Amino acid sequence: QQYWTLEGVQEVFGDKVRIDRLDSRTLERDHTKHFACWVWVWDMVFIPTRHTYWKLPQGAGRVEEMEGYSPPDRRVALPPGTERYDLLTHVDRVEDWSPRSPRSSHSAQSG
């Protein structure tokens, strides 16, 4: 549900994609299996195909520092009860708004 906002969608797509609006069906929130939005992007390669997020139990992620001890690997294992979700991106329609290149007068095609 945290992604059902413009800010949440922006987090999924990153800073190279401009979020235009959420589809009205998404705003109804009848279910959380999919949502639809309109975006602007210079190149389709900037649209991520997947976004992974983790749902952590309440209070997770708090680690006490130990004075005088700094382990070489500072990664912390996920706490029990952590759930992983993969959001998959499907591009349904592409509209190309780039200006067309002018035709040469020497071209074999007319009009």
N, C-alpha and C positions, 0 to 999 in steps of 0.2 A: 504493500500500500504506500510506502514512502516514495515510490517512484511515480505515483499518480499525480504529480505536480510538474510545472514547467522546470522548476529547479531540480527535481529528481530525474527528469528525462535528460536535462543538461549534464548531470553527473554521469549518466550512462553513455552518452554520445561524446562527451569531451568538448574541448574548446575549439575544435576545427569545424564543428557542425553548429549551425544556428537553428534553434528550435523556434518554429513559427507559431504553432498552436497544437493543442491536443484535440483529437477528434471528439465530437460530441458524445459518441457512444462510449468513449473512454471515461468521460466525466460522470456518466451514470453509475459506474463502479458496480455493475450487476455481478461481476465475477472478476477474479484477478488472474485469469489464465492468459489474457493478452490485452494490450492497449494499442491505440493507433495515434500517430502524430504526424505533423507535416514539418519537414525540415528543409533548410537550404544548405548546400555544400558545394564547394568548387569542384570537387572530384569525388566520385563514388568510393574511392579507396579509403577516404577518411571516415566512412561509416563503419563502425566496428560490427563484427558479426556476432560477438558474444560479450557479455558482461557478467562476471561472477561476483556474487556478494555472499557474505556470511551472516547468518542470524546468530548472535551470541546471547547466552543467558544473561540475565540481569546481573550487573556488577562485574562482568568478565572484562579482562584486559587491564586490570590494575595490577601492577607489579611493583613490589617494594625494591628500592635500590639497596644494595649491600655495600657499605663503606669498605673500601680497600679491596674489593673483589670486582673485577670486570672480566667476565668470560669472553673468550675470543669470538664466539658466535652468539650474538645478542638476540637471535630469533627465539620467540617464546611459543611453545606448543599451544595449540588451540585447546580451550577448556572442554571438558565433557559436556555434551548437550548442544554443541555447535552444529548448525545445519547449513549446508551449502546449497545455493541456488544459482543456476545458470540462466541468464536472460538471453534468448536468441533473437537476433534481428533479422527480419524478413522485409525486403524492399518490394512493395506491391506495385508501385508505379513510379516512373521517372519522367519528369518533364524537363526538357533541355531548353533553358531560356538564354543560352549564349547567342550572340549575334551571328548571323550567317555571314560567311565570307562572300564578298562581291564576286560576281561572275566576270570572267575576262571577256572582252569583246571578240576575242579570237577563238572562243570556245565553240565547239561543234554543236553544243546544245543552245536552244533559244529559250527566252523567257525565263 
